Amino acid sequence: MNRNDQEFIVRKIRTQYTEKTATAVDELKALDAKVKKPANVFAYIFGVVSAIIMGCGMSLVMTDIGAAVNIADPMVPGIVIGVIGMAMAIINYPIYKGVLNSRKRKYADKIIALSEKIMNK
């Protein structure tokens, strides 16, 4: 192993043990994540719940689960439950955009000021 390879390995290992200082770009990334994360988490959870509800309605219509839970005619409740789940899935995106836009408005001043500071260096 030559000298340059050894220095590279030493520097690579050394950087793992040195304390990193937060830069303005790191702070900007953190603010951006703070804006987007709640909206994404909500959209994923709400989407999964709506898909499960829609799937329950479909299962009632298409299988014998209705008879197993003592529902005489599972067609009507299955359709109603499926439509509720479908409606939830349809409104998921507008709710996501609303949450995201409200968070953007809340943090816009900080993000723009920080980005101006970074760009004018």
ChimeraX commands (.cxc) that place a marker at each C-alpha (Angstrom):
marker #1 position 0.00,0.00,0.00 radius 0.5
marker #1 position 1.52,3.30,-1.01 radius 0.5
marker #1 position 1.65,6.50,1.02 radius 0.5
marker #1 position -1.34,8.16,-0.70 radius 0.5
marker #1 position -3.60,5.17,-0.01 radius 0.5
marker #1 position -2.58,5.16,3.63 radius 0.5
marker #1 position -3.28,8.87,4.00 radius 0.5
marker #1 position -6.69,8.44,2.38 radius 0.5
marker #1 position -7.64,5.63,4.74 radius 0.5
marker #1 position -6.38,7.57,7.76 radius 0.5
marker #1 position -8.37,10.67,6.77 radius 0.5
marker #1 position -11.48,8.60,6.11 radius 0.5
marker #1 position -11.31,6.97,9.54 radius 0.5
marker #1 position -10.41,10.24,11.23 radius 0.5
marker #1 position -13.46,12.06,9.83 radius 0.5
marker #1 position -15.71,9.47,11.48 radius 0.5
marker #1 position -14.40,10.51,14.89 radius 0.5
marker #1 position -14.21,14.27,14.52 radius 0.5
marker #1 position -17.12,16.43,15.56 radius 0.5
marker #1 position -18.90,17.97,12.64 radius 0.5
marker #1 position -19.97,21.58,12.84 radius 0.5
marker #1 position -23.38,22.47,11.50 radius 0.5
marker #1 position -23.28,24.71,8.48 radius 0.5
marker #1 position -25.93,27.03,7.12 radius 0.5
marker #1 position -26.72,24.51,4.39 radius 0.5
marker #1 position -27.31,21.84,7.02 radius 0.5
marker #1 position -29.66,24.20,8.83 radius 0.5
marker #1 position -31.49,24.91,5.56 radius 0.5
marker #1 position -31.90,21.18,4.90 radius 0.5
marker #1 position -33.23,20.70,8.43 radius 0.5
marker #1 position -35.77,23.48,7.97 radius 0.5
marker #1 position -36.87,21.99,4.64 radius 0.5
marker #1 position -37.33,18.59,6.28 radius 0.5
marker #1 position -39.25,20.25,9.12 radius 0.5
marker #1 position -41.66,21.65,6.54 radius 0.5
marker #1 position -42.17,18.47,4.51 radius 0.5
marker #1 position -42.03,15.65,7.06 radius 0.5
marker #1 position -45.38,16.23,8.86 radius 0.5
marker #1 position -47.24,16.45,5.54 radius 0.5
marker #1 position -45.58,13.27,4.24 radius 0.5
marker #1 position -46.23,11.33,7.44 radius 0.5
marker #1 position -49.88,12.36,7.41 radius 0.5
marker #1 position -50.30,11.45,3.73 radius 0.5
marker #1 position -48.75,8.00,4.15 radius 0.5
marker #1 position -50.76,7.13,7.26 radius 0.5
marker #1 position -54.04,8.51,5.90 radius 0.5
marker #1 position -53.45,6.76,2.57 radius 0.5
marker #1 position -52.78,3.41,4.22 radius 0.5
marker #1 position -55.86,3.72,6.42 radius 0.5
marker #1 position -58.05,4.66,3.46 radius 0.5
marker #1 position -56.71,1.75,1.40 radius 0.5
marker #1 position -57.44,-0.65,4.27 radius 0.5
marker #1 position -61.00,0.68,4.62 radius 0.5
marker #1 position -61.57,0.42,0.88 radius 0.5
marker #1 position -60.16,-3.11,0.94 radius 0.5
marker #1 position -62.52,-4.08,3.76 radius 0.5
marker #1 position -65.47,-2.91,1.71 radius 0.5
marker #1 position -64.25,-4.82,-1.33 radius 0.5
marker #1 position -63.76,-7.92,0.78 radius 0.5
marker #1 position -67.30,-7.74,2.05 radius 0.5
marker #1 position -68.62,-7.54,-1.51 radius 0.5
marker #1 position -66.38,-10.13,-3.16 radius 0.5
marker #1 position -65.89,-12.84,-0.51 radius 0.5
marker #1 position -67.82,-14.81,2.09 radius 0.5
marker #1 position -66.58,-12.67,4.97 radius 0.5
marker #1 position -70.06,-11.14,5.33 radius 0.5
marker #1 position -71.52,-14.55,6.12 radius 0.5
marker #1 position -68.76,-15.22,8.63 radius 0.5
marker #1 position -69.61,-12.05,10.57 radius 0.5
marker #1 position -73.37,-12.68,10.29 radius 0.5
marker #1 position -74.25,-9.97,7.76 radius 0.5
marker #1 position -77.24,-11.19,5.74 radius 0.5
marker #1 position -76.64,-9.03,2.66 radius 0.5
marker #1 position -73.00,-7.81,2.63 radius 0.5
marker #1 position -73.33,-6.08,-0.75 radius 0.5
marker #1 position -74.73,-2.74,0.50 radius 0.5
marker #1 position -72.48,-2.32,3.55 radius 0.5
marker #1 position -69.49,-3.43,1.47 radius 0.5
marker #1 position -70.18,-0.85,-1.20 radius 0.5
marker #1 position -70.71,1.89,1.40 radius 0.5
marker #1 position -67.48,1.02,3.23 radius 0.5
marker #1 position -65.57,0.77,-0.06 radius 0.5
marker #1 position -66.85,4.16,-1.23 radius 0.5
marker #1 position -65.89,5.73,2.10 radius 0.5
marker #1 position -62.37,4.35,1.73 radius 0.5
marker #1 position -62.22,5.53,-1.88 radius 0.5
marker #1 position -63.38,9.02,-0.89 radius 0.5
marker #1 position -60.69,9.13,1.78 radius 0.5
marker #1 position -58.07,8.12,-0.79 radius 0.5
marker #1 position -59.30,10.81,-3.18 radius 0.5
marker #1 position -59.15,13.62,-0.61 radius 0.5
marker #1 position -55.72,12.52,0.67 radius 0.5
marker #1 position -53.77,14.59,-1.88 radius 0.5
marker #1 position -55.68,17.87,-1.37 radius 0.5
marker #1 position -55.27,17.52,2.39 radius 0.5
marker #1 position -51.55,16.79,1.91 radius 0.5
marker #1 position -51.15,19.90,-0.25 radius 0.5
marker #1 position -53.02,21.99,2.31 radius 0.5
marker #1 position -50.82,20.82,5.18 radius 0.5
marker #1 position -47.67,21.31,3.08 radius 0.5
marker #1 position -48.68,24.81,1.96 radius 0.5
marker #1 position -49.55,25.91,5.49 radius 0.5
marker #1 position -46.15,24.67,6.71 radius 0.5
marker #1 position -44.43,26.43,3.79 radius 0.5
marker #1 position -46.14,29.70,4.72 radius 0.5
marker #1 position -45.11,29.23,8.34 radius 0.5
marker #1 position -41.40,28.68,7.58 radius 0.5
marker #1 position -41.02,30.67,4.36 radius 0.5
marker #1 position -39.43,33.74,5.97 radius 0.5
marker #1 position -36.78,31.70,7.78 radius 0.5
marker #1 position -35.95,29.59,4.73 radius 0.5
marker #1 position -35.72,32.56,2.37 radius 0.5
marker #1 position -33.57,34.56,4.80 radius 0.5
marker #1 position -31.22,31.63,5.33 radius 0.5
marker #1 position -31.00,30.86,1.62 radius 0.5
marker #1 position -30.23,34.52,0.86 radius 0.5
marker #1 position -27.50,34.43,3.48 radius 0.5
marker #1 position -25.98,31.32,1.88 radius 0.5
marker #1 position -26.21,32.62,-1.68 radius 0.5
marker #1 position -24.67,36.00,-0.86 radius 0.5
marker #1 position -21.54,34.55,0.75 radius 0.5
marker link #1:1,2 radius 0.2
marker link #1:2,3 radius 0.2
marker link #1:3,4 radius 0.2
marker link #1:4,5 radius 0.2
marker link #1:5,6 radius 0.2
marker link #1:6,7 radius 0.2
marker link #1:7,8 radius 0.2
marker link #1:8,9 radius 0.2
marker link #1:9,10 radius 0.2
marker link #1:10,11 radius 0.2
marker link #1:11,12 radius 0.2
marker link #1:12,13 radius 0.2
marker link #1:13,14 radius 0.2
marker link #1:14,15 radius 0.2
marker link #1:15,16 radius 0.2
marker link #1:16,17 radius 0.2
marker link #1:17,18 radius 0.2
marker link #1:18,19 radius 0.2
marker link #1:19,20 radius 0.2
marker link #1:20,21 radius 0.2
marker link #1:21,22 radius 0.2
marker link #1:22,23 radius 0.2
marker link #1:23,24 radius 0.2
marker link #1:24,25 radius 0.2
marker link #1:25,26 radius 0.2
marker link #1:26,27 radius 0.2
marker link #1:27,28 radius 0.2
marker link #1:28,29 radius 0.2
marker link #1:29,30 radius 0.2
marker link #1:30,31 radius 0.2
marker link #1:31,32 radius 0.2
marker link #1:32,33 radius 0.2
marker link #1:33,34 radius 0.2
marker link #1:34,35 radius 0.2
marker link #1:35,36 radius 0.2
marker link #1:36,37 radius 0.2
marker link #1:37,38 radius 0.2
marker link #1:38,39 radius 0.2
marker link #1:39,40 radius 0.2
marker link #1:40,41 radius 0.2
marker link #1:41,42 radius 0.2
marker link #1:42,43 radius 0.2
marker link #1:43,44 radius 0.2
marker link #1:44,45 radius 0.2
marker link #1:45,46 radius 0.2
marker link #1:46,47 radius 0.2
marker link #1:47,48 radius 0.2
marker link #1:48,49 radius 0.2
marker link #1:49,50 radius 0.2
marker link #1:50,51 radius 0.2
marker link #1:51,52 radius 0.2
marker link #1:52,53 radius 0.2
marker link #1:53,54 radius 0.2
marker link #1:54,55 radius 0.2
marker link #1:55,56 radius 0.2
marker link #1:56,57 radius 0.2
marker link #1:57,58 radius 0.2
marker link #1:58,59 radius 0.2
marker link #1:59,60 radius 0.2
marker link #1:60,61 radius 0.2
marker link #1:61,62 radius 0.2
marker link #1:62,63 radius 0.2
marker link #1:63,64 radius 0.2
marker link #1:64,65 radius 0.2
marker link #1:65,66 radius 0.2
marker link #1:66,67 radius 0.2
marker link #1:67,68 radius 0.2
marker link #1:68,69 radius 0.2
marker link #1:69,70 radius 0.2
marker link #1:70,71 radius 0.2
marker link #1:71,72 radius 0.2
marker link #1:72,73 radius 0.2
marker link #1:73,74 radius 0.2
marker link #1:74,75 radius 0.2
marker link #1:75,76 radius 0.2
marker link #1:76,77 radius 0.2
marker link #1:77,78 radius 0.2
marker link #1:78,79 radius 0.2
marker link #1:79,80 radius 0.2
marker link #1:80,81 radius 0.2
marker link #1:81,82 radius 0.2
marker link #1:82,83 radius 0.2
marker link #1:83,84 radius 0.2
marker link #1:84,85 radius 0.2
marker link #1:85,86 radius 0.2
marker link #1:86,87 radius 0.2
marker link #1:87,88 radius 0.2
marker link #1:88,89 radius 0.2
marker link #1:89,90 radius 0.2
marker link #1:90,91 radius 0.2
marker link #1:91,92 radius 0.2
marker link #1:92,93 radius 0.2
marker link #1:93,94 radius 0.2
marker link #1:94,95 radius 0.2
marker link #1:95,96 radius 0.2
marker link #1:96,97 radius 0.2
marker link #1:97,98 radius 0.2
marker link #1:98,99 radius 0.2
marker link #1:99,100 radius 0.2
marker link #1:100,101 radius 0.2
marker link #1:101,102 radius 0.2
marker link #1:102,103 radius 0.2
marker link #1:103,104 radius 0.2
marker link #1:104,105 radius 0.2
marker link #1:105,106 radius 0.2
marker link #1:106,107 radius 0.2
marker link #1:107,108 radius 0.2
marker link #1:108,109 radius 0.2
marker link #1:109,110 radius 0.2
marker link #1:110,111 radius 0.2
marker link #1:111,112 radius 0.2
marker link #1:112,113 radius 0.2
marker link #1:113,114 radius 0.2
marker link #1:114,115 radius 0.2
marker link #1:115,116 radius 0.2
marker link #1:116,117 radius 0.2
marker link #1:117,118 radius 0.2
marker link #1:118,119 radius 0.2
marker link #1:119,120 radius 0.2
marker link #1:120,121 radius 0.2
view
